[in-house]
């Protein structure tokens, strides 16, 4: 096999997968994983590890894999990552570890993500689980949110001997892993639930249906229930809208609601107790991973789907793999296009979207060229559903019910960049609750950093 190219990964046929919710990528088998592992150059200065937000020893785990030592490879990964089977599937490796891979200079980077997934899945089949700390230090830490950031923080603290309890507002742990990312990208029972069980195996307790700020406040957790520190990893679940005419019409959804119904409540199933609307023609507004997830979900529910994005394909923030999969499945892209109005029929239901063509002008504050409308270029897209995938911001409930928590103008919590501590002593935060919507692995990195900060803080008090 050509050592300059990746070992191809098996996938469902696009025409088949467009009609089911089974996982698209089938991953490597043993022979494929071993062959791909042999492509690693085992660099003395591994740039790939520098590109990983949680600093996995990538050459170390691949070296173990080359020795056919899956338990050893899993142990190396677990030193840095709580959710390897998740990250192997949904991390943007092309801009992180694989983006720094020396192999990629003259050929294709090593498929680090696919190898991480193989190790995690194989370790699970072998019955390998992380081991809890042998001793406890008597300190209690509360973690708010059972998403990637909270799970990472809780795991690291549990390994250090802390008594950790996670509180989550929903009835199922996992955060965005459970409610946001579709089954065809991230299987829930086979992957997410298994990874969460591994967190529990470390001694972490998870209490669901607890809304911090209503069920109990942070002040009460610390003052009445004896928690020595608190980590806020509540994510960013407040959807954004365009505020254009017709946006309140029936048939307009936030991507948050649409994906939550499908993923967390299994509304795509025929026996679902909380059904989801099956559109005939859907327009998805946005160009990120969430937009791809919403569009590909709507497609599987029977809709003819068009993605509308105001910049060009080069500026699409979604992973290239997700864009490629969406195109393979038959989703259309109307690029350099912006909605101006959502039209309705006599019953108040969506009947179409009036759009305008755009061109790229001078760079804006983000460094990307600003889209500018082209006068007289308006056109219509017929549809009976519009899904807004424009990003999310942190819910203000926690900050508004807790004394001493400062927030930014965008609603994120203000933290010390070195250790994740907020403006209230003993309360730390990380992930989307601080930055707004970002990636799973960045949230995990923030959770791990806060765990170190909490440990240092409590040790300094002693």
TASUL-V967328 format. One record per pair of residues at least 24 apart in sequence whose ideal C-beta (glycine too) atoms are under 6 Angstrom apart, sorted by the first residue. I is the first residue (numbers start at 1). GAP is how many residues later the second one is. D is the distance in whole Angstrom. If there is no record, write none. Layout:
BEGIN
I_GAP_D ; I_GAP_D
END
This chain:
BEGIN
3_36_6 ; 4_103_3 ; 5_103_5 ; 6_102_5 ; 6_105_5 ; 7_25_5 ; 7_28_5 ; 7_29_4 ; 9_105_6 ; 14_314_4 ; 14_315_5 ; 18_281_6 ; 18_311_4 ; 21_162_5 ; 21_163_5 ; 23_161_6 ; 23_164_5 ; 24_160_5 ; 27_90_6 ; 28_86_6 ; 28_90_5 ; 33_85_4 ; 36_75_5 ; 37_25_5 ; 37_28_5 ; 37_29_5 ; 39_71_5 ; 40_70_5 ; 41_61_6 ; 43_59_6 ; 47_53_4 ; 48_49_4 ; 48_52_5 ; 48_53_5 ; 51_45_5 ; 51_46_5 ; 51_48_6 ; 51_49_4 ; 52_45_5 ; 53_388_5 ; 53_389_5 ; 53_392_4 ; 54_26_5 ; 54_27_5 ; 54_390_6 ; 54_391_5 ; 54_394_6 ; 55_25_6 ; 56_24_4 ; 56_25_6 ; 58_54_6 ; 70_49_6 ; 70_52_5 ; 70_53_6 ; 71_57_6 ; 73_46_5 ; 74_45_5 ; 74_49_4 ; 74_54_6 ; 78_52_6 ; 82_69_5 ; 82_70_5 ; 82_73_4 ; 83_112_5 ; 84_32_5 ; 84_36_4 ; 85_35_4 ; 85_36_6 ; 85_106_5 ; 85_110_6 ; 86_109_6 ; 87_354_6 ; 88_25_5 ; 88_28_4 ; 88_29_3 ; 88_32_6 ; 89_28_6 ; 89_97_6 ; 90_96_6 ; 90_350_6 ; 91_350_5 ; 92_227_5 ; 124_70_6 ; 129_69_6 ; 129_72_5 ; 130_68_5 ; 130_71_6 ; 130_72_6 ; 132_70_5 ; 132_71_4 ; 133_26_6 ; 133_28_5 ; 135_26_6 ; 136_25_5 ; 137_24_4 ; 139_89_5 ; 139_319_6 ; 140_86_6 ; 140_87_5 ; 140_88_6 ; 141_88_5 ; 142_79_5 ; 142_85_4 ; 142_88_5 ; 143_88_5 ; 144_68_5 ; 144_88_5 ; 144_90_5 ; 145_88_4 ; 145_89_4 ; 145_90_6 ; 146_27_4 ; 146_29_6 ; 146_60_6 ; 147_28_2 ; 147_29_5 ; 147_88_5 ; 148_292_5 ; 148_295_4 ; 148_296_5 ; 149_84_4 ; 149_281_5 ; 149_282_3 ; 149_294_4 ; 149_297_6 ; 149_298_4 ; 150_83_4 ; 151_48_5 ; 152_292_4 ; 152_295_3 ; 152_296_5 ; 153_78_5 ; 153_294_4 ; 153_297_5 ; 153_298_5 ; 154_50_5 ; 155_44_5 ; 155_47_6 ; 156_292_5 ; 156_295_4 ; 157_294_5 ; 158_44_4 ; 158_45_5 ; 158_46_5 ; 160_295_6 ; 164_40_5 ; 165_40_5 ; 166_40_5 ; 167_40_5 ; 167_43_4 ; 167_45_6 ; 168_40_5 ; 169_42_5 ; 171_37_5 ; 171_38_6 ; 173_33_5 ; 175_60_6 ; 178_86_5 ; 179_81_4 ; 179_84_5 ; 179_85_4 ; 180_79_5 ; 182_81_6 ; 182_111_5 ; 182_115_5 ; 212_186_6 ; 213_184_4 ; 213_185_5 ; 213_188_4 ; 217_184_5 ; 218_184_4 ; 228_230_6 ; 229_197_5 ; 229_225_5 ; 230_197_5 ; 231_197_5 ; 231_219_5 ; 232_197_4 ; 232_201_5 ; 233_197_6 ; 233_198_5 ; 233_214_6 ; 234_164_6 ; 234_199_5 ; 235_197_5 ; 236_156_4 ; 236_157_6 ; 236_158_5 ; 236_196_4 ; 236_200_5 ; 236_201_5 ; 237_158_6 ; 238_154_6 ; 238_155_5 ; 238_157_5 ; 239_153_5 ; 240_150_5 ; 240_151_5 ; 241_147_6 ; 244_97_6 ; 245_96_5 ; 246_95_6 ; 246_96_3 ; 246_98_6 ; 247_95_6 ; 249_93_6 ; 249_95_5 ; 249_99_6 ; 249_101_5 ; 250_98_5 ; 250_99_5 ; 251_98_5 ; 251_99_3 ; 251_133_6 ; 251_134_5 ; 252_134_5 ; 253_134_5 ; 254_134_5 ; 255_35_5 ; 255_39_4 ; 255_132_6 ; 255_134_4 ; 258_36_6 ; 258_129_5 ; 262_35_5 ; 278_24_5 ; 279_24_4 ; 279_105_5 ; 279_106_4 ; 280_104_6 ; 281_102_4 ; 281_103_6 ; 282_101_6 ; 282_103_4 ; 283_25_6 ; 283_70_5 ; 283_98_6 ; 283_100_5 ; 283_103_5 ; 284_103_5 ; 284_105_6 ; 285_54_6 ; 285_103_5 ; 286_103_3 ; 286_104_5 ; 287_29_5 ; 287_30_6 ; 287_31_6 ; 288_29_5 ; 288_30_5 ; 289_29_5 ; 289_33_6 ; 290_99_5 ; 291_98_4 ; 292_26_5 ; 292_30_4 ; 292_34_5 ; 294_93_5 ; 294_95_5 ; 295_31_6 ; 295_36_5 ; 296_30_6 ; 299_30_6 ; 305_26_5 ; 306_26_5 ; 306_28_6 ; 306_75_6 ; 307_26_5 ; 308_26_5 ; 308_29_5 ; 309_26_5 ; 310_28_4 ; 310_48_5 ; 310_61_4 ; 311_60_6 ; 312_24_6 ; 315_53_6 ; 342_44_6 ; 350_34_6 ; 350_36_6 ; 352_28_5 ; 352_30_5 ; 352_31_6 ; 353_28_5 ; 354_26_6 ; 355_24_6 ; 391_46_5 ; 392_45_5 ; 393_43_6 ; 394_39_5 ; 412_24_6 ; 419_34_3 ; 420_29_5 ; 420_30_3 ; 420_33_5 ; 421_32_6 ; 428_25_6 ; 428_26_6
END
